[in-house]
Amino acid sequence: MDQIVIQGGNRLSGEIRISGAKNAALPLMAASLLSAEPLTLTNLPRLADISTMSKLLEQHGVSVLEVDDGKSGMTMTFDAGGVDNTVAPYDLVRRMRASVLVLGPLVARFGEAKVSLPGGCAIGTRPVDLHIRGLEQLGAEIELEGGYMTARAPNGLIGSKFVFPFVSVGATENLMMAACLARGETVLTNAAREPEVTDLAHCLVAMGAKIDGIGSDTLTIQGVTSLHAAQHPVVCDRIEAGTYAMAAAITGGELELTGVSPGLLDAAFKMLGEAGLEIEDTPTGTRVSLGSGGLKGIDVMTEPFPGFPTDLQAQVMALMSVADGAAMITETIFENRFMHVPELSRMGANVNVHGASAMVRGVDHLTGAEVMATDLRASSSLIIAALAARGETVIRRVYHLDRGYERIEEKLGACGAVIERVQET
Ligand code: UD1
Protein backbone atom coordinates (compact mmCIF):
# COMPACT_ATOMS: atom_id res chain seq x y z
CA MET A 1 0.00 0.00 0.00
CA ASP A 2 1.27 3.49 -0.84
CA GLN A 3 2.01 6.17 1.71
CA ILE A 4 2.85 9.83 1.30
CA VAL A 5 5.88 11.31 3.01
CA ILE A 6 6.13 15.07 3.45
CA GLN A 7 8.96 17.18 4.86
CA GLY A 8 7.15 20.24 6.19
CA GLY A 9 8.10 23.88 6.27
CA ASN A 10 8.50 24.77 2.59
CA ARG A 11 6.64 27.76 1.20
CA LEU A 12 4.43 26.90 -1.79
CA SER A 13 4.74 29.06 -4.85
CA GLY A 14 3.69 28.57 -8.45
CA GLU A 15 0.73 27.52 -10.54
CA ILE A 16 -1.65 24.57 -10.20
CA ARG A 17 -4.17 23.54 -12.83
CA ILE A 18 -7.47 22.65 -11.17
CA SER A 19 -8.96 19.44 -12.56
CA GLY A 20 -12.54 18.64 -13.49
CA ALA A 21 -14.72 17.88 -10.47
CA LYS A 22 -15.08 14.26 -9.41
CA ASN A 23 -18.47 15.04 -7.90
CA ALA A 24 -19.69 16.46 -11.21
CA ALA A 25 -18.07 13.74 -13.34
CA LEU A 26 -19.68 10.78 -11.54
CA PRO A 27 -23.34 11.84 -12.05
CA LEU A 28 -22.52 12.99 -15.60
CA MET A 29 -21.17 9.53 -16.38
CA ALA A 30 -24.32 7.94 -14.90
CA ALA A 31 -26.42 10.25 -17.11
CA SER A 32 -25.04 8.48 -20.19
CA LEU A 33 -27.37 5.57 -19.28
CA LEU A 34 -30.37 7.79 -20.14
CA SER A 35 -29.70 7.74 -23.88
CA ALA A 36 -29.10 5.18 -26.62
CA GLU A 37 -26.76 7.73 -28.24
CA PRO A 38 -23.22 8.52 -27.03
CA LEU A 39 -22.33 11.11 -24.40
CA THR A 40 -18.84 12.60 -24.63
CA LEU A 41 -17.40 14.20 -21.49
CA THR A 42 -14.27 16.34 -21.57
CA ASN A 43 -12.08 17.64 -18.70
CA LEU A 44 -12.51 14.41 -16.72
CA PRO A 45 -10.05 13.97 -13.83
CA ARG A 46 -7.78 10.90 -13.62
CA LEU A 47 -9.07 9.39 -10.41
CA ALA A 48 -9.82 5.98 -8.93
CA ASP A 49 -13.53 6.86 -8.61
CA ILE A 50 -13.74 7.64 -12.34
CA SER A 51 -12.31 4.19 -13.12
CA THR A 52 -14.80 2.59 -10.72
CA MET A 53 -17.74 4.35 -12.39
CA SER A 54 -16.41 3.34 -15.83
CA LYS A 55 -16.25 -0.29 -14.70
CA LEU A 56 -19.78 -0.10 -13.34
CA LEU A 57 -21.10 1.35 -16.62
CA GLU A 58 -19.17 -1.21 -18.67
CA GLN A 59 -20.69 -4.11 -16.77
CA HIS A 60 -24.13 -2.64 -17.56
CA GLY A 61 -23.14 -2.89 -21.25
CA VAL A 62 -22.01 0.70 -21.88
CA SER A 63 -19.06 0.94 -24.25
CA VAL A 64 -16.42 3.36 -22.98
CA LEU A 65 -13.82 5.05 -25.16
CA GLU A 66 -11.04 7.01 -23.45
CA VAL A 67 -8.73 9.62 -24.99
CA ASP A 68 -5.98 10.88 -22.70
CA ASP A 69 -3.31 13.31 -23.89
CA GLY A 70 -1.71 13.13 -20.43
CA LYS A 71 -1.92 16.91 -19.98
CA SER A 72 -5.36 18.46 -19.64
CA GLY A 73 -8.39 16.45 -18.52
CA MET A 74 -9.39 13.16 -20.14
CA THR A 75 -12.10 12.81 -22.76
CA MET A 76 -14.37 9.80 -22.53
CA THR A 77 -17.29 8.74 -24.68
CA PHE A 78 -20.00 6.58 -23.11
CA ASP A 79 -22.26 4.74 -25.52
CA ALA A 80 -25.20 3.17 -23.71
CA GLY A 81 -26.85 1.95 -26.93
CA GLY A 82 -26.15 -1.68 -25.99
CA VAL A 83 -27.06 -1.84 -22.30
CA ASP A 84 -27.93 -5.45 -21.46
CA ASN A 85 -27.72 -5.59 -17.68
CA THR A 86 -29.58 -3.42 -15.17
CA VAL A 87 -27.92 -4.84 -12.04
CA ALA A 88 -25.30 -2.80 -10.15
CA PRO A 89 -23.44 -5.37 -8.01
CA TYR A 90 -22.35 -4.97 -4.39
CA ASP A 91 -18.68 -5.39 -5.24
CA LEU A 92 -18.60 -2.12 -7.21
CA VAL A 93 -21.24 -0.15 -5.27
CA ARG A 94 -19.55 -0.75 -1.90
CA ARG A 95 -16.36 0.87 -3.25
CA MET A 96 -18.12 4.09 -4.16
CA ARG A 97 -21.41 5.38 -2.83
CA ALA A 98 -22.03 7.49 -5.95
CA SER A 99 -22.71 4.19 -7.80
CA VAL A 100 -26.27 4.57 -6.53
CA LEU A 101 -26.66 7.31 -9.19
CA VAL A 102 -27.28 4.64 -11.83
CA LEU A 103 -30.60 3.74 -10.16
CA GLY A 104 -32.67 6.68 -11.49
CA PRO A 105 -31.37 6.56 -15.10
CA LEU A 106 -31.73 2.75 -15.36
CA VAL A 107 -35.29 2.57 -14.06
CA ALA A 108 -36.30 5.60 -16.14
CA ARG A 109 -35.00 4.18 -19.42
CA PHE A 110 -35.42 0.42 -18.97
CA GLY A 111 -38.28 0.22 -16.45
CA GLU A 112 -36.15 -1.85 -14.06
CA ALA A 113 -32.96 -1.67 -12.02
CA LYS A 114 -31.38 -3.65 -9.23
CA VAL A 115 -28.74 -1.70 -7.34
CA SER A 116 -26.86 -2.81 -4.25
CA LEU A 117 -27.33 -0.72 -1.12
CA PRO A 118 -24.06 1.18 -0.61
CA GLY A 119 -23.50 0.01 2.95
CA GLY A 120 -21.58 1.76 5.73
CA CYS A 121 -19.42 4.80 5.22
CA ALA A 122 -16.69 6.35 7.31
CA ILE A 123 -18.36 9.76 7.57
CA GLY A 124 -21.78 8.71 8.80
CA THR A 125 -24.61 6.34 8.04
CA ARG A 126 -25.52 8.09 4.75
CA PRO A 127 -28.81 6.34 3.96
CA VAL A 128 -30.44 6.41 0.52
CA ASP A 129 -34.04 6.80 1.73
CA LEU A 130 -34.58 10.04 -0.22
CA HIS A 131 -33.46 8.44 -3.49
CA ILE A 132 -35.98 5.63 -2.85
CA ARG A 133 -38.87 7.85 -1.72
CA GLY A 134 -38.36 10.21 -4.64
CA LEU A 135 -38.37 7.42 -7.24
CA GLU A 136 -41.48 5.91 -5.60
CA GLN A 137 -43.14 9.30 -5.98
CA LEU A 138 -42.38 9.05 -9.72
CA GLY A 139 -44.24 5.72 -9.78
CA ALA A 140 -41.42 3.19 -9.32
CA GLU A 141 -42.08 0.18 -7.10
CA ILE A 142 -39.05 -0.44 -4.95
CA GLU A 143 -38.28 -3.52 -2.88
CA LEU A 144 -35.34 -3.93 -0.54
CA GLU A 145 -34.11 -7.49 -0.34
CA GLY A 146 -30.81 -9.25 0.12
CA GLY A 147 -28.93 -5.93 0.34
CA TYR A 148 -30.31 -4.73 -3.02
CA MET A 149 -32.87 -2.13 -4.09
CA THR A 150 -35.01 -3.50 -6.89
CA ALA A 151 -36.93 -0.78 -8.73
CA ARG A 152 -39.67 -1.51 -11.27
CA ALA A 153 -41.67 0.80 -13.50
CA PRO A 154 -42.71 -1.44 -16.42
CA ASN A 155 -44.91 1.26 -17.95
CA GLY A 156 -42.40 4.04 -17.37
CA LEU A 157 -42.10 6.71 -14.68
CA ILE A 158 -44.75 9.40 -14.23
CA GLY A 159 -43.95 13.05 -13.52
CA SER A 160 -44.86 14.18 -10.00
CA LYS A 161 -44.00 16.62 -7.22
CA PHE A 162 -41.34 15.80 -4.63
CA VAL A 163 -40.31 18.01 -1.72
CA PHE A 164 -36.92 17.12 -0.26
CA PRO A 165 -37.20 17.28 3.56
CA PHE A 166 -33.53 18.35 3.60
CA VAL A 167 -30.99 19.03 0.89
CA SER A 168 -29.39 15.98 -0.74
CA VAL A 169 -26.99 16.34 -3.65
CA GLY A 170 -27.16 12.71 -4.77
CA ALA A 171 -30.94 12.33 -4.42
CA THR A 172 -31.49 15.56 -6.38
CA GLU A 173 -29.23 14.23 -9.15
CA ASN A 174 -30.89 10.80 -9.24
CA LEU A 175 -34.41 12.24 -9.38
CA MET A 176 -33.57 14.96 -11.89
CA MET A 177 -32.08 12.35 -14.24
CA ALA A 178 -35.05 10.00 -13.80
CA ALA A 179 -37.58 12.79 -14.32
CA CYS A 180 -36.08 13.65 -17.73
CA LEU A 181 -37.63 10.46 -19.14
CA ALA A 182 -40.82 10.42 -17.01
CA ARG A 183 -44.21 11.16 -18.61
CA GLY A 184 -45.30 14.73 -17.88
CA GLU A 185 -44.00 17.33 -15.43
CA THR A 186 -41.90 16.79 -12.31
CA VAL A 187 -41.27 19.53 -9.75
CA LEU A 188 -38.41 19.00 -7.28
CA THR A 189 -38.61 21.40 -4.33
CA ASN A 190 -35.78 22.10 -1.87
CA ALA A 191 -33.43 20.62 -4.45
CA ALA A 192 -29.64 20.83 -4.01
CA ARG A 193 -28.06 23.80 -5.81
CA GLU A 194 -24.45 22.63 -5.74
CA PRO A 195 -22.50 23.61 -8.90
CA GLU A 196 -22.15 19.90 -9.69
CA VAL A 197 -25.98 19.55 -9.78
CA THR A 198 -26.14 22.59 -12.07
CA ASP A 199 -23.44 21.10 -14.30
CA LEU A 200 -25.46 17.89 -14.60
CA ALA A 201 -28.60 19.88 -15.46
CA HIS A 202 -26.76 21.73 -18.25
CA CYS A 203 -25.51 18.44 -19.67
CA LEU A 204 -29.01 16.92 -19.56
CA VAL A 205 -30.34 19.97 -21.43
CA ALA A 206 -27.59 19.48 -24.04
CA MET A 207 -28.90 15.89 -24.37
CA GLY A 208 -32.41 17.21 -25.05
CA ALA A 209 -33.93 17.35 -21.56
CA LYS A 210 -36.32 20.16 -20.62
CA ILE A 211 -35.35 21.58 -17.22
CA ASP A 212 -36.36 24.95 -15.74
CA GLY A 213 -35.00 26.57 -12.59
CA ILE A 214 -31.40 25.38 -13.06
CA GLY A 215 -29.25 26.79 -10.25
CA SER A 216 -32.28 27.37 -7.97
CA ASP A 217 -33.83 25.12 -5.31
CA THR A 218 -36.87 24.33 -7.48
CA LEU A 219 -36.33 22.26 -10.60
CA THR A 220 -39.21 21.79 -13.05
CA ILE A 221 -38.66 19.02 -15.56
CA GLN A 222 -40.89 18.21 -18.54
CA GLY A 223 -40.29 14.59 -19.46
CA VAL A 224 -39.28 13.66 -23.01
CA THR A 225 -39.42 10.25 -24.70
CA SER A 226 -35.69 10.02 -25.43
CA LEU A 227 -32.43 11.93 -25.06
CA HIS A 228 -29.79 12.28 -27.76
CA ALA A 229 -26.01 12.49 -28.21
CA ALA A 230 -24.13 15.39 -26.61
CA GLN A 231 -20.70 16.64 -25.59
CA HIS A 232 -20.10 18.35 -22.25
CA PRO A 233 -17.06 19.71 -20.35
CA VAL A 234 -16.92 18.81 -16.63
CA VAL A 235 -16.99 21.86 -14.33
CA CYS A 236 -13.80 22.55 -12.34
CA ASP A 237 -13.28 20.98 -8.93
CA ARG A 238 -14.07 23.69 -6.37
CA ILE A 239 -13.02 21.37 -3.52
CA GLU A 240 -9.61 20.77 -5.06
CA ALA A 241 -9.24 24.54 -5.57
CA GLY A 242 -10.22 25.28 -1.96
CA THR A 243 -7.81 22.63 -0.70
CA TYR A 244 -4.85 24.12 -2.59
CA ALA A 245 -5.84 27.64 -1.50
CA MET A 246 -5.49 26.50 2.11
CA ALA A 247 -2.26 24.64 1.36
CA ALA A 248 -0.81 27.88 -0.02
CA ALA A 249 -1.92 29.89 3.02
CA ILE A 250 -0.67 27.50 5.69
CA THR A 251 2.84 27.64 4.19
CA GLY A 252 2.75 31.44 3.90
CA GLY A 253 2.99 30.97 0.14
CA GLU A 254 1.26 32.05 -3.02
CA LEU A 255 -0.46 29.94 -5.68
CA GLU A 256 -2.16 30.70 -8.95
CA LEU A 257 -5.04 28.24 -9.37
CA THR A 258 -5.88 28.05 -13.05
CA GLY A 259 -9.18 26.95 -14.48
CA VAL A 260 -11.29 27.97 -11.46
CA SER A 261 -14.63 29.32 -12.65
CA PRO A 262 -15.81 32.44 -10.80
CA GLY A 263 -18.57 32.14 -8.20
CA LEU A 264 -18.05 28.50 -7.28
CA LEU A 265 -16.26 29.23 -4.02
CA ASP A 266 -17.73 32.57 -2.95
CA ALA A 267 -18.72 31.48 0.57
CA ALA A 268 -15.50 29.60 1.23
CA PHE A 269 -13.31 32.39 -0.17
CA LYS A 270 -15.18 35.02 1.89
CA MET A 271 -14.47 33.06 5.07
CA LEU A 272 -10.87 32.36 4.09
CA GLY A 273 -10.52 36.09 3.43
CA GLU A 274 -11.61 36.74 7.03
CA ALA A 275 -9.00 34.19 8.12
CA GLY A 276 -6.28 36.30 6.49
CA LEU A 277 -6.01 34.92 2.95
CA GLU A 278 -5.71 37.27 0.01
CA ILE A 279 -7.72 35.95 -2.90
CA GLU A 280 -8.16 37.64 -6.25
CA ASP A 281 -9.51 36.66 -9.65
CA THR A 282 -7.00 36.59 -12.50
CA PRO A 283 -7.71 36.23 -16.24
CA THR A 284 -7.07 32.47 -15.98
CA GLY A 285 -8.30 31.63 -12.49
CA THR A 286 -7.59 32.73 -8.93
CA ARG A 287 -4.46 33.87 -7.08
CA VAL A 288 -4.24 32.99 -3.40
CA SER A 289 -1.68 34.09 -0.82
CA LEU A 290 -1.43 34.69 2.90
CA GLY A 291 -1.84 38.35 3.84
CA SER A 292 0.71 40.18 5.97
CA GLY A 293 -1.48 39.86 9.10
CA GLY A 294 -1.06 36.06 9.14
CA LEU A 295 -3.77 33.49 9.89
CA LYS A 296 -6.61 34.40 12.24
CA GLY A 297 -9.11 32.03 13.90
CA ILE A 298 -12.63 32.22 12.42
CA ASP A 299 -15.88 30.35 13.02
CA VAL A 300 -17.06 28.11 10.21
CA MET A 301 -20.33 26.25 9.77
CA THR A 302 -20.84 23.81 6.90
CA GLU A 303 -24.03 24.22 4.89
CA PRO A 304 -25.48 23.18 1.53
CA PHE A 305 -24.42 25.37 -1.40
CA PRO A 306 -24.03 28.35 -1.47
CA GLY A 307 -22.77 27.89 2.12
CA PHE A 308 -19.35 26.64 3.24
CA PRO A 309 -18.91 23.09 1.80
CA THR A 310 -18.63 20.13 4.15
CA ASP A 311 -15.98 18.77 1.78
CA LEU A 312 -13.64 21.60 2.90
CA GLN A 313 -14.33 21.27 6.64
CA ALA A 314 -11.39 18.98 7.45
CA GLN A 315 -9.01 21.19 5.49
CA VAL A 316 -10.11 24.41 7.22
CA MET A 317 -9.58 22.68 10.56
CA ALA A 318 -5.96 21.98 9.61
CA LEU A 319 -5.56 25.64 8.65
CA MET A 320 -7.13 26.86 11.88
CA SER A 321 -4.89 24.62 13.96
CA VAL A 322 -2.02 27.10 13.46
CA ALA A 323 -4.11 30.31 13.32
CA ASP A 324 -3.89 33.13 15.81
CA GLY A 325 -6.76 32.62 18.28
CA ALA A 326 -9.59 30.11 18.39
CA ALA A 327 -11.96 28.79 15.74
CA MET A 328 -15.31 27.04 16.18
CA ILE A 329 -15.99 24.60 13.35
CA THR A 330 -19.52 23.21 13.13
CA GLU A 331 -20.47 20.32 10.84
CA THR A 332 -24.17 20.29 9.91
CA ILE A 333 -24.24 17.87 6.95
CA PHE A 334 -22.67 14.64 8.21
CA GLU A 335 -22.89 13.28 11.75
CA ASN A 336 -19.45 11.70 11.94
CA ARG A 337 -17.10 13.91 10.02
CA PHE A 338 -14.43 14.66 12.62
CA MET A 339 -12.36 11.53 12.07
CA HIS A 340 -9.37 13.71 11.18
CA VAL A 341 -9.32 15.24 14.69
CA PRO A 342 -7.32 12.49 16.44
CA GLU A 343 -4.82 12.47 13.56
CA LEU A 344 -4.39 16.27 13.60
CA SER A 345 -4.00 16.03 17.39
CA ARG A 346 -1.13 13.59 16.89
CA MET A 347 0.58 16.41 14.98
CA GLY A 348 0.09 18.81 17.88
CA ALA A 349 -3.24 20.45 17.01
CA ASN A 350 -5.40 21.54 19.96
CA VAL A 351 -8.96 20.46 19.08
CA ASN A 352 -11.90 19.65 21.36
CA VAL A 353 -15.03 18.15 19.86
CA HIS A 354 -18.43 18.84 21.45
CA GLY A 355 -21.16 17.13 19.43
CA ALA A 356 -21.28 18.69 15.96
CA SER A 357 -18.79 21.44 16.83
CA ALA A 358 -15.03 21.43 17.24
CA MET A 359 -13.16 24.12 19.13
CA VAL A 360 -9.74 24.62 17.58
CA ARG A 361 -7.21 26.63 19.57
CA GLY A 362 -4.37 27.73 17.34
CA VAL A 363 -0.92 26.45 18.31
CA ASP A 364 2.47 27.94 17.44
CA HIS A 365 3.41 25.04 15.15
CA LEU A 366 2.53 21.47 14.23
CA THR A 367 5.02 18.63 14.34
CA GLY A 368 5.45 15.87 11.76
CA ALA A 369 4.10 12.45 12.80
CA GLU A 370 2.87 9.15 11.42
CA VAL A 371 -0.82 9.54 10.69
CA MET A 372 -3.60 7.63 8.97
CA ALA A 373 -6.00 8.91 6.35
CA THR A 374 -9.57 7.98 7.29
CA ASP A 375 -11.55 9.36 4.36
CA LEU A 376 -10.99 11.45 1.28
CA ARG A 377 -11.18 14.98 2.69
CA ALA A 378 -9.59 13.96 6.00
CA SER A 379 -6.58 12.85 3.94
CA SER A 380 -6.20 16.25 2.35
CA SER A 381 -6.41 17.97 5.75
CA LEU A 382 -3.44 15.85 6.85
CA ILE A 383 -1.53 16.92 3.73
CA ILE A 384 -2.21 20.59 4.53
CA ALA A 385 -1.10 20.11 8.14
CA ALA A 386 2.02 18.21 7.05
CA LEU A 387 3.08 20.95 4.61
CA ALA A 388 3.35 23.36 7.54
CA ALA A 389 4.55 20.94 10.23
CA ARG A 390 8.12 20.82 11.51
CA GLY A 391 9.80 17.62 10.37
CA GLU A 392 8.50 14.57 8.53
CA THR A 393 4.92 13.36 8.27
CA VAL A 394 4.03 9.92 6.94
CA ILE A 395 0.43 9.57 5.80
CA ARG A 396 -0.86 6.01 5.50
CA ARG A 397 -3.90 4.71 3.59
CA VAL A 398 -3.54 7.27 0.81
CA TYR A 399 -5.88 5.29 -1.45
CA HIS A 400 -8.53 7.63 -0.07
CA LEU A 401 -6.65 10.57 -1.62
CA ASP A 402 -6.41 8.83 -4.98
CA ARG A 403 -10.21 8.70 -5.10
CA GLY A 404 -10.45 12.48 -5.26
CA TYR A 405 -7.17 14.34 -5.88
CA GLU A 406 -5.53 14.01 -9.27
CA ARG A 407 -1.72 13.71 -9.06
CA ILE A 408 -1.59 15.58 -5.75
CA GLU A 409 2.08 14.91 -5.06
CA GLU A 410 3.05 16.06 -8.58
CA LYS A 411 1.00 19.24 -8.32
CA LEU A 412 2.33 20.18 -4.87
CA GLY A 413 5.88 19.02 -5.66
CA ALA A 414 6.01 21.34 -8.68
CA CYS A 415 5.23 24.27 -6.35
CA GLY A 416 8.01 23.61 -3.85
CA ALA A 417 6.56 21.00 -1.49
CA VAL A 418 8.88 18.18 -0.46
CA ILE A 419 6.46 15.32 -0.97
CA GLU A 420 6.84 11.78 -2.24
CA ARG A 421 4.79 8.64 -2.60
CA VAL A 422 6.50 5.52 -1.32
CA GLN A 423 5.53 1.87 -0.95
CA GLU A 424 4.75 0.92 2.62
CA THR A 425 7.44 -1.45 3.86
C1 UD1 B 1 -22.33 14.48 -2.18
C2 UD1 B 1 -20.86 14.52 -2.49
C3 UD1 B 1 -20.05 14.58 -1.19
C4 UD1 B 1 -20.50 15.75 -0.34
C5 UD1 B 1 -22.02 15.71 -0.13
C6 UD1 B 1 -22.55 16.95 0.59
C7 UD1 B 1 -20.74 13.30 -4.57
C8 UD1 B 1 -20.29 12.09 -5.30
N1 UD1 B 1 -20.51 13.33 -3.25
O1 UD1 B 1 -22.58 13.28 -1.44
O2 UD1 B 1 -18.67 14.72 -1.53
O3 UD1 B 1 -19.87 15.69 0.93
O4 UD1 B 1 -22.69 15.63 -1.39
O5 UD1 B 1 -22.19 18.11 -0.11
O6 UD1 B 1 -21.26 14.23 -5.15
N2 UD1 B 1 -29.03 11.69 3.26
C9 UD1 B 1 -30.07 10.95 3.77
N3 UD1 B 1 -30.83 10.22 2.89
C10 UD1 B 1 -30.58 10.19 1.55
C11 UD1 B 1 -29.53 10.95 1.05
C12 UD1 B 1 -28.75 11.69 1.92
O7 UD1 B 1 -30.32 10.95 4.97
O8 UD1 B 1 -31.30 9.49 0.82
C13 UD1 B 1 -28.20 12.50 4.19
C14 UD1 B 1 -26.74 12.10 4.22
O9 UD1 B 1 -26.53 11.06 5.13
C15 UD1 B 1 -26.08 13.38 4.64
C16 UD1 B 1 -26.95 14.46 3.98
O10 UD1 B 1 -28.18 13.82 3.69
O11 UD1 B 1 -26.15 13.53 6.03
C17 UD1 B 1 -26.39 15.04 2.70
O12 UD1 B 1 -26.03 14.00 1.82
P1 UD1 B 1 -25.99 14.17 0.24
O13 UD1 B 1 -26.10 15.60 -0.11
O14 UD1 B 1 -26.99 13.22 -0.34
O15 UD1 B 1 -24.54 13.66 -0.07
P2 UD1 B 1 -24.06 12.75 -1.26
O16 UD1 B 1 -24.85 13.02 -2.49
O17 UD1 B 1 -23.93 11.34 -0.79
Boltz pocket constraint, residues with backbone or C-beta under 6 A from the ligand:
constraints:
  - pocket:
      binder: B
      contacts: [[A, 22], [A, 23], [A, 24], [A, 26], [A, 97], [A, 98], [A, 124], [A, 125], [A, 126], [A, 127], [A, 128], [A, 129], [A, 130], [A, 131], [A, 132], [A, 167], [A, 168], [A, 169], [A, 170], [A, 171], [A, 196], [A, 310], [A, 311], [A, 333], [A, 334], [A, 335]]
      max_distance: 6.0
